[in-house]
Amino acid sequence: MIFAPIPNLIFSRDIGIAINNYMLLNKPAKKARARETLLARYIFFNHPLFVAYKDDILEIPETVQHFLRPGEDQDEKTTLEGGDVMMISPEHLIIGCSERTSASGANEAIKLLFAKDIVKKITVVKIPHRRDYMHIDTVFTQVKRNVWAVLHSLAVTQTPVESSGPIAWLAEKKTKDKDRTDIIQFEKGKKSPVHLVV
């Protein structure tokens, strides 16, 4: 074996996320998955099949590296994985803030997708940062257009304080019940998001 295997390549949703006619490349949370992202970037930006569609391949900005602060918290890293992104209609997307997708990753995706006018509505679901939840698709999954399989433990949370920009709504709050699920919907052109009750 020349290189260590990359078994997670079977999860095609974690290589790139198809959103209408666009491909949004992932930013994995775990170092073990970094090679998958490098391979995907190389293929999407260099393979003859995709060269004509380079403008339709999207990337959220790189995380700002603070070389003077090694080992900084994962909370500050911009991550986005495909298991946390669901298209539920051509104009509506769900992004899960989870163990694998950071608030800043969701924030950057919202800004990018609205700026390019790819979707009109994005709902963000903040789920506990626990291994058994991992991604939004382990919490709930769309089975048919109007049918969902949902984990029983979904709960209602408090409305966040007023602030500007999606990141203010997505940032982890220090609360007693950190295992609650939070659902926030953003619409292009509207200042305040809607806090949904499950």
C-alpha positions as CSV (number, residue, x, y, z in Angstrom):
1,M,0.0,0.0,0.0
2,I,1.5,3.4,-1.1
3,F,-1.1,5.5,0.8
4,A,-3.4,4.8,3.7
5,P,-6.9,3.9,2.6
6,I,-9.7,6.5,2.4
7,P,-12.7,4.5,3.4
8,N,-15.0,7.5,3.9
9,L,-14.9,8.3,0.2
10,I,-18.0,6.1,0.0
11,F,-20.0,8.9,1.6
12,S,-20.4,11.0,-1.6
13,R,-22.5,13.6,0.2
14,D,-19.3,14.5,2.2
15,I,-17.3,15.1,-0.9
16,G,-19.5,17.8,-2.4
17,I,-23.1,19.0,-1.8
18,A,-25.3,19.3,-4.9
19,I,-27.5,22.4,-4.5
20,N,-29.6,23.0,-7.6
21,N,-27.0,23.4,-10.4
22,Y,-24.1,24.1,-8.1
23,M,-21.6,21.9,-6.2
24,L,-20.6,23.2,-2.7
25,L,-17.3,21.6,-1.6
26,N,-17.0,20.4,2.0
27,K,-14.7,21.5,4.8
28,P,-14.4,18.4,7.0
29,A,-14.1,18.7,10.8
30,K,-11.8,15.7,11.2
31,K,-8.2,15.8,10.1
32,A,-8.6,12.2,8.8
33,R,-10.9,13.4,6.1
34,A,-8.7,16.2,4.7
35,R,-7.3,14.0,1.9
36,E,-10.9,13.4,0.6
37,T,-11.4,17.1,0.3
38,L,-8.1,17.6,-1.5
39,L,-8.9,14.9,-4.0
40,A,-12.4,16.3,-4.6
41,R,-11.0,19.8,-5.1
42,Y,-8.5,18.4,-7.6
43,I,-11.1,16.5,-9.5
44,F,-13.8,19.3,-9.6
45,F,-11.3,22.0,-10.7
46,N,-9.2,19.9,-13.1
47,H,-11.2,17.0,-14.6
48,P,-12.4,17.7,-18.2
49,L,-15.9,16.7,-17.2
50,F,-16.1,19.7,-14.8
51,V,-13.9,22.3,-16.4
52,A,-16.8,23.9,-18.2
53,Y,-18.7,24.2,-14.9
54,K,-15.9,25.8,-12.8
55,D,-18.1,28.8,-12.0
56,D,-20.7,26.5,-10.5
57,I,-18.3,24.9,-8.0
58,L,-18.4,26.8,-4.7
59,E,-16.1,26.8,-1.7
60,I,-16.6,28.6,1.6
61,P,-13.6,30.7,2.6
62,E,-10.7,29.0,4.4
63,T,-10.5,29.2,8.1
64,V,-8.3,32.0,9.4
65,Q,-5.2,30.2,10.8
66,H,-3.8,31.6,14.0
67,F,-0.3,30.2,14.0
68,L,0.5,31.8,17.4
69,R,-2.4,29.8,19.0
70,P,-1.8,26.1,18.2
71,G,-4.5,23.7,19.3
72,E,-7.3,26.3,19.3
73,D,-10.8,25.2,19.9
74,Q,-12.8,23.5,17.2
75,D,-15.6,26.1,17.7
76,E,-13.4,28.7,15.8
77,K,-12.7,26.4,12.9
78,T,-14.9,26.7,9.8
79,T,-16.3,23.3,8.9
80,L,-19.1,22.1,6.8
81,E,-20.0,18.5,6.0
82,G,-22.6,17.1,3.6
83,G,-24.5,15.1,6.2
84,D,-25.5,18.5,7.7
85,V,-27.0,19.9,4.5
86,M,-30.3,18.9,3.0
87,M,-32.2,20.3,0.0
88,I,-35.9,20.1,0.8
89,S,-37.0,22.1,-2.3
90,P,-35.2,24.0,-5.0
91,E,-35.5,27.2,-3.0
92,H,-35.1,25.8,0.6
93,L,-32.0,24.3,2.2
94,I,-31.5,23.0,5.7
95,I,-28.1,23.2,7.4
96,G,-27.3,21.5,10.7
97,C,-24.9,23.0,13.2
98,S,-23.5,19.8,14.7
99,E,-20.4,18.0,15.9
100,R,-19.1,18.2,12.3
101,T,-20.5,21.5,11.0
102,S,-19.5,24.7,12.9
103,A,-21.5,27.8,13.3
104,S,-19.0,29.7,11.2
105,G,-19.3,27.1,8.5
106,A,-23.1,27.5,8.4
107,N,-22.7,31.3,8.5
108,E,-20.3,31.3,5.5
109,A,-22.5,28.9,3.5
110,I,-25.6,31.1,4.2
111,K,-23.7,34.2,3.0
112,L,-22.3,32.5,-0.1
113,L,-25.6,30.9,-1.2
114,F,-27.6,34.1,-0.7
115,A,-25.0,36.2,-2.5
116,K,-25.1,33.9,-5.5
117,D,-28.9,33.8,-5.4
118,I,-28.9,30.0,-5.3
119,V,-31.7,29.5,-2.7
120,K,-34.2,31.8,-1.1
121,K,-34.5,30.2,2.3
122,I,-32.1,28.4,4.7
123,T,-33.2,26.8,7.9
124,V,-30.5,26.1,10.5
125,V,-30.9,23.4,13.0
126,K,-28.5,23.5,16.0
127,I,-28.1,20.0,17.4
128,P,-26.1,18.8,20.4
129,H,-22.4,18.3,19.7
130,R,-22.5,14.6,20.6
131,R,-21.3,11.6,18.6
132,D,-24.8,9.9,18.6
133,Y,-26.2,13.0,16.8
134,M,-23.2,13.7,14.5
135,H,-25.1,15.1,11.5
136,I,-28.5,16.6,10.9
137,D,-29.4,13.5,8.8
138,T,-29.0,11.3,11.9
139,V,-31.6,13.6,13.7
140,F,-34.2,13.7,11.0
141,T,-34.4,12.7,7.3
142,Q,-36.9,13.6,4.6
143,V,-38.6,10.3,3.5
144,K,-41.1,11.9,1.0
145,R,-41.9,15.4,0.1
146,N,-44.1,15.9,3.1
147,V,-42.9,13.0,5.4
148,W,-40.0,13.1,7.8
149,A,-38.4,10.5,10.1
150,V,-37.6,12.5,13.3
151,L,-35.7,11.6,16.5
152,H,-38.1,11.8,19.5
153,S,-35.7,13.9,21.5
154,L,-36.1,17.1,19.5
155,A,-36.9,20.0,21.9
156,V,-37.9,23.6,21.9
157,T,-35.3,26.2,22.9
158,Q,-35.3,29.9,23.9
159,T,-35.1,32.7,21.3
160,P,-31.6,34.1,21.1
161,V,-30.9,37.8,21.9
162,E,-31.1,40.4,19.1
163,S,-27.9,40.7,17.1
164,S,-26.7,41.1,13.5
165,G,-25.9,38.4,11.0
166,P,-26.5,34.7,11.0
167,I,-23.4,34.0,13.1
168,A,-25.0,35.8,16.1
169,W,-27.9,33.3,15.9
170,L,-25.7,30.3,15.4
171,A,-22.9,30.9,17.9
172,E,-23.0,28.4,20.8
173,K,-24.6,29.8,23.9
174,K,-23.4,28.7,27.3
175,T,-26.7,27.3,28.7
176,K,-27.6,24.7,31.3
177,D,-29.3,22.5,28.7
178,K,-26.6,22.2,25.9
179,D,-28.4,19.1,24.5
180,R,-31.4,21.0,23.2
181,T,-32.1,21.3,19.5
182,D,-32.6,24.7,18.0
183,I,-34.2,25.5,14.6
184,I,-33.7,28.9,13.0
185,Q,-34.8,29.9,9.5
186,F,-33.1,32.6,7.4
187,E,-34.7,34.3,4.3
188,K,-32.9,36.4,1.8
189,G,-33.7,40.1,2.3
190,K,-35.1,39.7,5.8
191,K,-33.2,41.1,8.8
192,S,-34.3,38.8,11.5
193,P,-34.6,35.0,11.1
194,V,-37.7,33.1,12.3
195,H,-37.3,30.9,15.3
196,L,-39.3,27.7,14.6
197,V,-41.0,25.6,17.3
198,V,-40.9,21.8,16.8
